[in-house]
Amino acid sequence: MSRRVAIIGTGHSKFGNRGDVNIAELAYESIRQALDEAGIEPREIDFAYVSNVGGWSSEPLPAVVALEYAGLTGIGTMRVEAACSSGSAAIKAAYDTIKSGEADIVLVLGVEKMNESPTPTVVEFIGRAGNYFWEFQNFGLTFPGYYALYATAYMARYGATEEDLCKVAVKNHYYASFNPKAQFPRKITLEQCMQSRYIAWPLKLFDCSPITDGSAAVILASEEVAKKVTDSPVWIAAIGTASGTSNLSRRSDFTHLEAARIAARMAYKKAGIDPENPVKQIDVAEVHDCFTIAEIMAYEDLGFAKPGEGYKLVREEQTYIGGVIPVNLSGGLKAKGHPLGATGVSMAVELAHQLLGKVERERQAPIKHGVALAHNIGGTGHYAYVTIYTLEKPREA
Amino acid sequence: MSRRVAIIGTGHSKFGNRGDVNIAELAYESIRQALDEAGIEPREIDFAYVSNVGGWSSEPLPAVVALEYAGLTGIGTMRVEAACSSGSAAIKAAYDTIKSGEADIVLVLGVEKMNESPTPTVVEFIGRAGNYFWEFQNFGLTFPGYYALYATAYMARYGATEEDLCKVAVKNHYYASFNPKAQFPRKITLEQCMQSRYIAWPLKLFDCSPITDGSAAVILASEEVAKKVTDSPVWIAAIGTASGTSNLSRRSDFTHLEAARIAARMAYKKAGIDPENPVKQIDVAEVHDCFTIAEIMAYEDLGFAKPGEGYKLVREEQTYIGGVIPVNLSGGLKAKGHPLGATGVSMAVELAHQLLGKVERERQAPIKHGVALAHNIGGTGHYAYVTIYTLEKPREA
């Protein structure tokens, strides 16, 4: 018999420049909410996975520091890193630990404090998440440059425009304006985006996700525990994972991320979702819009649109509520913010709230099927995690 | 039905100052051996956990880089960190993934390249594995200082001497002299150790483990796969995990590591080992001798000796082959070397070889019960992992 795994508690800090707290305090904001929501005590937790990329914080190994501050000393723990998909990686590890029977209740904490370092240092460090020896050292590529390569290739092949990219930012800022946890809870106009300065052509300031401090937490539990503590569990139905080449010169093209396609197919297969028409079964998605072009590629890699047609979903506003599939109603990495290690966990919190009808009215997706999808990328498709959350208990594996 | 998990392949690089290879090449030395030993192809691997602390290497996020070099692009992966116990944490994660049914064959790679940074930088970074904000920043404590606190407290309370500490180093160098993979494969005398310079009183140069580059790999598999590919699987019978306070001032005393005791009790309970007399059931152990005092505390935390009597095992040479329980026949962290992320995986490789009677004759433990134990500490008991390996298939959980 397979053991099913549910989210029984969620927590989420305000994202932004959080110089007001240290990393343990920032983590605790989410841990406390998650414990309260689950209605459990710290001593009931069996294990904790801590998602954190680090490199900019003076506390480089924060797992034990954060757990001690939250009264969780004693339980086993480890830090997990898969670049910007670290949060989803930690959820996968916790899911496996519960499903294996090694634990019944596991905390997944995502936390990142990026503003302790000056921005150029942060951007340089993130640049090493690609391939250091070849690309970073030889060509000085950092992430706006990497995603600009994808944007130019995509635009050249399919005819998408800079306006199409900016429309992703406009949508995500629109929904962020209703999300009080977002770093930038305010609308922007297409003109504002188009007139913002270039960071790496064709990507402008408003095409880029920001440097963010933040935390998010979920408490996962076995079916047996979930039944006891909540009448509204959100189930993890399936997780798909894959990696890409570290070296971009070994990629077959620059208009999609192969790892995301593999991870999506794996998740769809496990969850019983038709890969040819997933939008018929999925109510809402959070995708990895570290840059606006990444959201458009995500539509295609996930099968929401055919290859080369993702930008049309944006142009026709089909990823707003009421469209083919609403995407990034949290504001996305773009406007909610992108504290690397917290991002995947933040997606889980958002989708649990969406499925349970608990988000602000203006950004609540209609829930018909009870199925939500998180798409979380590390590097430029170096890591990909696709996670399916459901209201219905998943089928027996 | 619970799924049992076995080691089906092992690999281990030469430990030392490995300026001759980059981090992917260093990793590949172990991955290639493990694949060859298991007799499987890269495409048969479902997932990879990469243990690496980093912070001193120019490639800070090495998982995808190492996998690409080894021809493993495509599979899901994440990096795992639990300070110096990262390798055992990665084994725990992989064990859970297979036991859960999410994968059948998982690679665990531990790799660390510490000599890319100058030694003071490495020592400073490791110092942050304690508690940065309070201890490191305010008092400048680094790891020799931390363990010197334990050594002085232990010596004051129980009457152990500097000679007792040095006898740990003499034993471990003795066995390292027969291990061609060790960083220091040579014997030392008690006088050499006693005359070496103080690093942090009472710890001298020869009481300290070195700065090491190295890699180790194990391939884990489900029982079904293990049966097909090998007639000599080594099983993971149980894993115990725990954490301690990050802040040393919150520890109850400085003569033991509470996390290690908790982890040991958990592992013994799961494996059916009597915690009052574990040496009756365990043939051989690798323990975390980052400093000589740590090996003596390990004897007590694991129940090999009563509290306050661990040093007598050393004084009476009871942890040599032929004694009560042979410990660190690989040479230990002290003389085999301590490439942080690789250490826990290296322990698994060593113990698999011990159980199968495959190590050099002079350092082969007699195997009566088919049971081996790995004790792997992160920080100064911030993390503890105790893993039990067996020749017999573990009981159904």
Chai-1 contact restraints between the chains, C-beta under 6 A:
chainA,res_idxA,chainB,res_idxB,connection_type,confidence,min_distance_angstrom,max_distance_angstrom,comment,restraint_id
A,S58,B,Y132,contact,1.0,0.0,6.0,A-B,restraint_1
A,E59,B,Y132,contact,1.0,0.0,6.0,A-B,restraint_2
A,P60,B,R128,contact,1.0,0.0,6.0,A-B,restraint_3
A,L61,B,A83,contact,1.0,0.0,6.0,A-B,restraint_4
A,L61,B,A129,contact,1.0,0.0,6.0,A-B,restraint_5
A,V64,B,S243,contact,1.0,0.0,6.0,A-B,restraint_6
A,V64,B,S246,contact,1.0,0.0,6.0,A-B,restraint_7
A,V64,B,H382,contact,1.0,0.0,6.0,A-B,restraint_8
A,V65,B,S246,contact,1.0,0.0,6.0,A-B,restraint_9
A,E68,B,T245,contact,1.0,0.0,6.0,A-B,restraint_10
A,E68,B,S246,contact,1.0,0.0,6.0,A-B,restraint_11
A,T73,B,T245,contact,1.0,0.0,6.0,A-B,restraint_12
A,G76,B,T241,contact,1.0,0.0,6.0,A-B,restraint_13
A,G76,B,A242,contact,1.0,0.0,6.0,A-B,restraint_14
A,T77,B,S243,contact,1.0,0.0,6.0,A-B,restraint_15
A,M78,B,V80,contact,1.0,0.0,6.0,A-B,restraint_16
A,M78,B,A82,contact,1.0,0.0,6.0,A-B,restraint_17
A,M78,B,A89,contact,1.0,0.0,6.0,A-B,restraint_18
A,R79,B,E81,contact,1.0,0.0,6.0,A-B,restraint_19
A,V80,B,M78,contact,1.0,0.0,6.0,A-B,restraint_20
A,E81,B,R79,contact,1.0,0.0,6.0,A-B,restraint_21
A,A82,B,M78,contact,1.0,0.0,6.0,A-B,restraint_22
A,A83,B,L61,contact,1.0,0.0,6.0,A-B,restraint_23
A,A89,B,M78,contact,1.0,0.0,6.0,A-B,restraint_24
A,A93,B,A93,contact,1.0,0.0,6.0,A-B,restraint_25
A,D96,B,D96,contact,1.0,0.0,6.0,A-B,restraint_26
A,D96,B,T97,contact,1.0,0.0,6.0,A-B,restraint_27
A,D96,B,S100,contact,1.0,0.0,6.0,A-B,restraint_28
A,D96,B,E102,contact,1.0,0.0,6.0,A-B,restraint_29
A,T97,B,D96,contact,1.0,0.0,6.0,A-B,restraint_30
A,K99,B,S100,contact,1.0,0.0,6.0,A-B,restraint_31
A,S100,B,D96,contact,1.0,0.0,6.0,A-B,restraint_32
A,S100,B,K99,contact,1.0,0.0,6.0,A-B,restraint_33
A,S100,B,S100,contact,1.0,0.0,6.0,A-B,restraint_34
A,E102,B,D96,contact,1.0,0.0,6.0,A-B,restraint_35
A,R128,B,P60,contact,1.0,0.0,6.0,A-B,restraint_36
A,A129,B,L61,contact,1.0,0.0,6.0,A-B,restraint_37
A,Y132,B,S58,contact,1.0,0.0,6.0,A-B,restraint_38
A,Y132,B,E59,contact,1.0,0.0,6.0,A-B,restraint_39
A,T241,B,G76,contact,1.0,0.0,6.0,A-B,restraint_40
A,A242,B,G76,contact,1.0,0.0,6.0,A-B,restraint_41
A,S243,B,V64,contact,1.0,0.0,6.0,A-B,restraint_42
A,S243,B,T77,contact,1.0,0.0,6.0,A-B,restraint_43
A,T245,B,E68,contact,1.0,0.0,6.0,A-B,restraint_44
A,T245,B,T73,contact,1.0,0.0,6.0,A-B,restraint_45
A,S246,B,V64,contact,1.0,0.0,6.0,A-B,restraint_46
A,S246,B,V65,contact,1.0,0.0,6.0,A-B,restraint_47
A,S246,B,E68,contact,1.0,0.0,6.0,A-B,restraint_48
A,H382,B,V64,contact,1.0,0.0,6.0,A-B,restraint_49
